[in-house]
Amino acid sequence: EKQKNFFHKCVIGAKIVRIVLAKKSSRVFVLTRIGRMDRYVQAIREQIAVRNGAVRVISFMSFFIISIHFIACVTFQLGMMYKQFQTVPLIEGEEPDPNADPEAGNSWLTELSMVIYICEDQAGVQVCRSGRVPMTSPQMKLLSQYLVTLYWMTTTMTQVGYGDITPVTEYEIYALIVAMIVGAAIFSQIVGNATQMILEVKGHDAFVDQELDNISRFMMEARMPKTLRSRVLAYFRRTKRSTLRSLDVVLDGIPDALCAELQLHVWHKALYPPDPMKPDSVRLNPLLEGLSTHILAHLVQKFEVKELAPNEIVFRAGQHADRIIIILAGNLEVRDPMDKSLITTIKEGGWCGEQSLCKGKEGAPFEIRSHGWCTILSLSIK
């Protein structure tokens, strides 16, 4: 009965993992609506679509774990067949006695024992002790038997092979041969494709790291100051890892209408800031109010995304303003040109440079600079 329960659990576990490998787990969650996790399942699907390299690595490891699990279950099943391998005692020079009691059977389980912690009730007092118990003993827990079997298969399939557990019957030898072949095949695939899988997992980050190394090497050879090198690297690290860099690739080749719709969605927070008069609602940026949908769609395609470093000056006092700026992320500070005191802060969705639309009054009255890293949408008046 214990043997049947163990094998039944092995089969159930294999079915569950097989469903996951078949990428049907998300469908199971959606159909059963466990905890109403639909939106989380959708997020997982999107991550899988983006990180194919990571999914490939996980698939390799999952297949390896399933292989260990299956072969461990088969090996345990073979070990529990020790009664079929009973032997009759032989005395040298004499014929075997067919009526003699057979000795205990043999398998890898009968050759193995394990130290476990046992508690017994003796005269109303619970007595606990530790001792070495044979693997086939009724006192041995099913989980302990599975753990030992899994350990043996793991050391075999990973080509470690401590030799502390060895097969006894020919059926067990067959199972070990299969385990070694499967383990060697999987590991050869992993080693042969290691570089490619690492590049797939890292993706764009690997190329960015290479570019940053080249930039750092150039600045060191040019003997640039350490503080300047740190600022330059921080700028490149932020701009090159920004997801907005992929926007141009996405927009290239798609129709103008779809391009405008995509940009409106990406820049939604800047173009549709919160309405101060109506909580929990948004409105079109006041700078763009009154524009028709057609003009707005045409206008958003003229915006340029720019990254501002900390304390970077956007407009100097008296400088001719030649562009309008809408803040996509971060803050801009408006300071007095005389004593540099802070006048106000322009937050996400705010704008500046609107004086460039007034002919003859294009000069900025105050100094405007970034407070920390800031992403802006810049629209030239030309």
C-alpha positions as CSV (number, residue, x, y, z in Angstrom):
1,E,0.0,0.0,0.0
2,K,2.9,2.3,0.9
3,Q,4.5,1.6,-2.4
4,K,1.3,2.3,-4.3
5,N,0.8,5.6,-2.5
6,F,4.4,6.7,-3.4
7,F,4.0,5.8,-7.1
8,H,0.6,7.6,-7.2
9,K,2.1,10.8,-5.8
10,C,4.9,10.6,-8.3
11,V,2.4,10.4,-11.2
12,I,0.3,13.3,-9.8
13,G,3.5,15.4,-9.4
14,A,4.6,14.6,-12.9
15,K,1.2,15.6,-14.3
16,I,1.3,18.9,-12.5
17,V,4.7,19.8,-13.8
18,R,3.8,18.6,-17.3
19,I,0.9,21.0,-17.4
20,V,3.3,23.9,-16.3
21,L,5.8,22.9,-19.1
22,A,3.0,22.8,-21.6
23,K,2.4,26.5,-20.7
24,K,-1.2,25.6,-19.7
25,S,-0.9,26.8,-16.1
26,S,-2.1,30.2,-17.0
27,R,-5.2,28.7,-18.7
28,V,-5.9,26.6,-15.5
29,F,-5.8,29.8,-13.4
30,V,-8.1,31.6,-15.8
31,L,-10.6,28.8,-16.0
32,T,-10.7,28.2,-12.3
33,R,-10.4,31.9,-11.5
34,I,-8.3,31.0,-8.4
35,G,-8.2,34.2,-6.4
36,R,-9.2,36.2,-9.5
37,M,-5.6,36.1,-10.7
38,D,-6.5,36.9,-14.3
39,R,-4.5,40.1,-14.5
40,Y,-1.5,38.5,-12.9
41,V,-1.7,35.7,-15.4
42,Q,-1.8,38.2,-18.2
43,A,1.3,39.9,-16.7
44,I,3.1,36.6,-16.6
45,R,2.2,35.9,-20.3
46,E,3.6,39.3,-21.2
47,Q,6.9,38.7,-19.3
48,I,7.2,35.3,-21.0
49,A,6.8,37.0,-24.4
50,V,9.5,39.5,-23.5
51,R,12.0,37.2,-21.8
52,N,12.3,34.2,-24.2
53,G,15.8,33.5,-23.0
54,A,14.8,33.1,-19.4
55,V,11.9,30.9,-20.5
56,R,14.3,28.7,-22.4
57,V,16.6,28.3,-19.4
58,I,13.6,27.5,-17.2
59,S,12.4,24.9,-19.7
60,F,15.8,23.2,-19.7
61,M,15.9,23.0,-15.9
62,S,12.3,21.9,-15.7
63,F,12.8,19.1,-18.1
64,F,15.9,18.1,-16.1
65,I,13.9,18.1,-12.8
66,I,11.1,16.1,-14.4
67,S,13.6,13.5,-15.7
68,I,15.1,13.1,-12.2
69,H,11.6,12.8,-10.7
70,F,10.5,10.1,-13.2
71,I,13.6,8.0,-13.0
72,A,13.6,8.3,-9.2
73,C,10.1,7.0,-9.1
74,V,11.0,4.1,-11.4
75,T,14.1,3.3,-9.4
76,F,12.2,3.3,-6.1
77,Q,9.6,1.0,-7.7
78,L,12.3,-1.4,-8.7
79,G,13.8,-1.2,-5.2
80,M,10.5,-2.2,-3.7
81,M,10.5,-5.4,-5.8
82,Y,13.2,-6.9,-3.5
83,K,10.9,-9.8,-2.5
84,Q,11.1,-11.1,-6.1
85,F,14.8,-11.5,-5.8
86,Q,14.9,-13.9,-2.9
87,T,17.7,-16.4,-2.8
88,V,17.9,-20.0,-1.6
89,P,21.0,-20.7,0.6
90,L,23.6,-22.8,-1.1
91,I,26.2,-25.1,0.7
92,E,29.3,-25.8,-1.3
93,G,29.3,-29.4,-2.5
94,E,25.7,-30.0,-1.8
95,E,22.5,-29.8,-3.9
96,P,20.1,-26.9,-3.0
97,D,17.3,-27.8,-0.7
98,P,14.0,-26.8,-2.4
99,N,12.2,-26.9,1.0
100,A,14.6,-24.5,2.6
101,D,13.3,-21.0,3.7
102,P,14.5,-18.4,1.3
103,E,16.6,-15.5,2.6
104,A,15.5,-11.9,2.5
105,G,15.3,-10.4,-1.0
106,N,17.9,-8.0,-2.4
107,S,17.7,-4.6,-4.0
108,W,19.3,-1.2,-3.5
109,L,16.8,-0.4,-0.8
110,T,17.6,-3.4,1.3
111,E,21.3,-2.5,1.2
112,L,20.7,0.9,2.5
113,S,19.8,2.4,5.9
114,M,19.2,5.9,7.2
115,V,19.4,7.6,10.6
116,I,16.0,8.9,11.6
117,Y,14.4,10.3,14.7
118,I,11.8,8.0,16.2
119,C,9.3,8.7,19.0
120,E,7.5,5.9,20.8
121,D,4.9,5.8,23.6
122,Q,6.2,3.6,26.4
123,A,4.0,3.2,29.5
124,G,2.3,6.5,28.9
125,V,5.6,8.3,28.4
126,Q,6.8,9.5,25.0
127,V,10.4,8.4,24.4
128,C,12.3,9.8,21.4
129,R,15.5,8.5,20.1
130,S,17.6,8.4,16.9
131,G,18.8,5.3,15.2
132,R,19.7,3.7,11.9
133,V,16.7,2.1,10.2
134,P,16.6,0.1,7.0
135,M,15.0,1.8,4.1
136,T,12.4,-0.9,3.8
137,S,11.3,-0.6,7.4
138,P,7.7,0.4,8.1
139,Q,9.1,3.1,10.4
140,M,10.7,4.8,7.4
141,K,8.6,7.7,6.2
142,L,7.6,7.9,2.6
143,L,9.1,11.4,2.2
144,S,12.4,10.2,3.5
145,Q,12.4,7.3,1.0
146,Y,11.6,9.7,-1.8
147,L,14.3,12.2,-0.6
148,V,17.0,9.4,-0.7
149,T,15.9,8.2,-4.1
150,L,15.9,11.8,-5.5
151,Y,19.4,12.3,-4.0
152,W,20.7,9.2,-5.7
153,M,19.3,10.1,-9.1
154,T,20.5,13.7,-8.8
155,T,24.1,12.6,-8.1
156,T,23.9,10.1,-11.0
157,M,22.4,12.5,-13.6
158,T,24.6,15.4,-12.7
159,Q,27.6,13.1,-13.2
160,V,28.7,13.5,-9.6
161,G,28.4,9.9,-8.6
162,Y,29.6,9.6,-5.0
163,G,29.2,5.8,-5.1
164,D,27.5,5.6,-1.7
165,I,24.5,4.0,-3.3
166,T,24.8,1.4,-6.0
167,P,22.4,-0.8,-8.0
168,V,22.0,-4.4,-7.0
169,T,19.7,-6.1,-9.5
170,E,20.0,-6.0,-13.3
171,Y,16.8,-3.9,-13.6
172,E,18.3,-1.3,-11.4
173,I,21.4,-1.2,-13.6
174,Y,19.2,-0.7,-16.6
175,A,17.5,2.3,-14.9
176,L,20.9,3.8,-13.9
177,I,22.1,3.5,-17.5
178,V,19.1,5.4,-18.8
179,A,19.6,8.0,-16.0
180,M,23.3,8.5,-16.9
181,I,22.5,8.8,-20.6
182,V,19.7,11.3,-20.1
183,G,21.8,13.3,-17.6
184,A,24.8,13.4,-20.0
185,A,22.6,14.5,-22.9
186,I,20.9,17.3,-20.9
187,F,24.3,18.6,-19.6
188,S,25.9,18.5,-23.0
189,Q,23.0,20.7,-24.3
190,I,23.4,23.1,-21.4
191,V,27.1,23.4,-21.8
192,G,27.0,23.7,-25.6
193,N,24.4,26.5,-25.5
194,A,25.5,28.2,-22.3
195,T,26.8,31.3,-24.0
196,Q,23.8,31.7,-26.2
197,M,21.3,31.2,-23.3
198,I,23.2,33.8,-21.2
199,L,23.0,36.3,-24.0
200,E,19.3,35.5,-24.4
201,V,18.7,36.0,-20.7
202,K,20.6,39.3,-20.5
203,G,19.3,40.4,-23.9
204,H,19.9,44.1,-24.5
205,D,21.7,44.5,-21.2
206,A,24.7,42.5,-22.4
207,F,25.3,44.9,-25.3
208,V,24.7,47.9,-23.1
209,D,27.3,46.7,-20.6
210,Q,29.8,46.3,-23.5
211,E,29.1,49.8,-24.6
212,L,29.6,51.2,-21.1
213,D,32.9,49.3,-20.8
214,N,34.1,50.9,-24.0
215,I,33.0,54.4,-22.9
216,S,34.7,53.9,-19.5
217,R,37.9,52.7,-21.1
218,F,38.0,55.7,-23.4
219,M,37.5,58.2,-20.5
220,M,40.3,56.5,-18.5
221,E,42.7,56.6,-21.4
222,A,41.8,60.3,-21.9
223,R,42.6,60.8,-18.1
224,M,39.3,62.4,-17.4
225,P,38.5,63.3,-13.7
226,K,36.8,60.6,-11.7
227,T,33.8,62.8,-10.9
228,L,33.3,63.6,-14.6
229,R,33.6,60.0,-15.6
230,S,31.0,59.0,-13.0
231,R,28.5,61.6,-14.3
232,V,29.0,60.6,-17.9
233,L,28.6,56.9,-17.1
234,A,25.5,57.6,-15.0
235,Y,24.0,59.5,-17.9
236,F,24.7,56.7,-20.5
237,R,23.6,54.0,-18.0
238,R,20.3,55.7,-17.6
239,T,19.6,56.6,-21.2
240,K,20.8,53.3,-22.7
241,R,18.8,51.2,-20.3
242,S,15.6,53.3,-20.7
243,T,12.7,51.4,-22.3
244,L,11.9,54.6,-24.3
245,R,14.9,53.9,-26.5
246,S,12.8,51.1,-28.0
247,L,10.1,53.5,-29.0
248,D,11.8,54.5,-32.3
249,V,12.1,50.8,-33.3
250,V,8.5,50.2,-32.6
251,L,7.3,53.3,-34.4
252,D,9.4,52.6,-37.5
253,G,7.3,51.4,-40.3
254,I,3.8,51.5,-38.7
255,P,1.0,53.8,-40.1
256,D,0.9,57.4,-38.8
257,A,-2.5,56.8,-37.2
258,L,-1.3,53.8,-35.2
259,C,2.0,55.7,-34.5
260,A,0.1,58.6,-33.0
261,E,-2.2,56.3,-30.9
262,L,0.8,54.5,-29.5
263,Q,2.6,57.7,-28.6
264,L,-0.5,59.1,-26.9
265,H,-0.6,55.9,-24.8
266,V,3.1,56.0,-23.9
267,W,3.0,59.7,-23.0
268,H,-0.5,59.5,-21.4
269,K,0.6,60.8,-17.9
270,A,2.2,63.9,-19.4
271,L,-0.5,64.7,-22.0
272,Y,-3.4,63.8,-19.6
273,P,-2.3,65.0,-16.1
274,P,-4.7,64.7,-13.1
275,D,-7.5,67.2,-13.0
276,P,-7.1,69.4,-9.8
277,M,-10.8,70.2,-9.9
278,K,-12.0,66.6,-10.1
279,P,-10.1,64.0,-8.0
280,D,-9.4,60.6,-9.5
281,S,-9.9,62.0,-13.1
282,V,-7.6,63.3,-15.8
283,R,-7.8,66.0,-18.4
284,L,-6.0,67.0,-21.6
285,N,-2.9,69.1,-20.8
286,P,-4.1,72.7,-20.7
287,L,-1.4,73.7,-23.1
288,L,-3.0,71.5,-25.7
289,E,-6.7,72.2,-25.0
290,G,-8.7,73.3,-27.9
291,L,-6.8,71.2,-30.4
292,S,-8.7,68.8,-32.6
293,T,-8.0,65.1,-32.5
294,H,-6.4,65.2,-35.9
295,I,-4.1,68.1,-35.0
296,L,-3.2,66.5,-31.7
297,A,-2.4,63.2,-33.4
298,H,-0.1,65.1,-35.8
299,L,1.5,67.1,-33.1
300,V,2.5,64.2,-30.8
301,Q,4.6,62.8,-33.7
302,K,6.7,65.9,-33.5
303,F,7.7,65.5,-29.9
304,E,11.2,64.4,-29.1
305,V,12.0,62.5,-25.9
306,K,15.1,63.8,-24.0
307,E,16.8,62.8,-20.8
308,L,18.0,65.6,-18.5
309,A,20.9,65.0,-16.0
310,P,20.6,66.4,-12.5
311,N,20.9,70.2,-12.3
312,E,20.9,70.5,-16.1
313,I,19.8,74.0,-17.2
314,V,16.8,74.0,-19.6
315,F,16.3,77.7,-20.0
316,R,18.6,80.5,-18.7
317,A,17.1,83.9,-17.7
318,G,16.7,86.0,-20.7
319,Q,17.5,83.2,-23.1
320,H,15.4,83.0,-26.3
321,A,13.0,80.1,-25.9
322,D,12.8,78.1,-29.0
323,R,10.8,75.0,-27.8
324,I,8.0,73.9,-25.5
325,I,8.7,71.3,-22.9
326,I,6.3,68.9,-21.2
327,I,7.6,66.9,-18.3
328,L,7.2,63.2,-18.8
329,A,8.9,62.1,-15.5
330,G,10.8,64.0,-12.8
331,N,10.7,67.6,-11.8
332,L,12.0,71.0,-13.0
333,E,12.9,73.9,-10.7
334,V,12.2,77.5,-11.5
335,R,14.8,79.7,-9.8
336,D,15.4,83.4,-9.5
337,P,18.3,84.5,-11.7
338,M,19.7,86.8,-9.1
339,D,19.9,84.9,-5.8
340,K,19.1,81.4,-7.3
341,S,16.2,81.0,-4.8
342,L,13.5,78.4,-5.6
343,I,10.4,80.0,-6.9
344,T,8.3,76.9,-7.8
345,T,8.6,73.3,-9.0
346,I,7.1,72.0,-12.2
347,K,6.0,68.4,-11.7
348,E,5.0,65.6,-14.0
349,G,2.5,66.8,-16.6
350,G,3.6,70.4,-16.2
351,W,5.2,72.5,-19.0
352,C,7.4,75.5,-19.7
353,G,8.7,77.4,-22.7
354,E,5.2,78.6,-23.6
355,Q,6.6,82.2,-24.0
356,S,8.1,80.9,-27.3
357,L,4.7,81.2,-28.8
358,C,4.5,84.9,-28.0
359,K,6.3,86.9,-30.7
360,G,8.7,89.4,-29.2
361,K,8.5,87.9,-25.7
362,E,10.5,84.7,-26.3
363,G,12.9,85.4,-23.5
364,A,12.6,83.2,-20.4
365,P,12.1,85.4,-17.3
366,F,13.6,82.8,-14.9
367,E,16.2,80.1,-14.8
368,I,14.7,76.6,-15.2
369,R,16.8,73.5,-14.4
370,S,16.2,69.8,-13.7
371,H,15.9,68.5,-10.2
372,G,17.4,65.1,-10.4
373,W,17.0,62.9,-13.4
374,C,14.1,64.2,-15.6
375,T,12.5,62.9,-18.8
376,I,10.9,65.5,-21.0
377,L,9.0,65.9,-24.3
378,S,10.5,68.7,-26.4
379,L,8.6,70.4,-29.2
380,S,10.5,72.9,-31.3
381,I,8.4,75.9,-32.4
382,K,9.8,75.4,-35.9
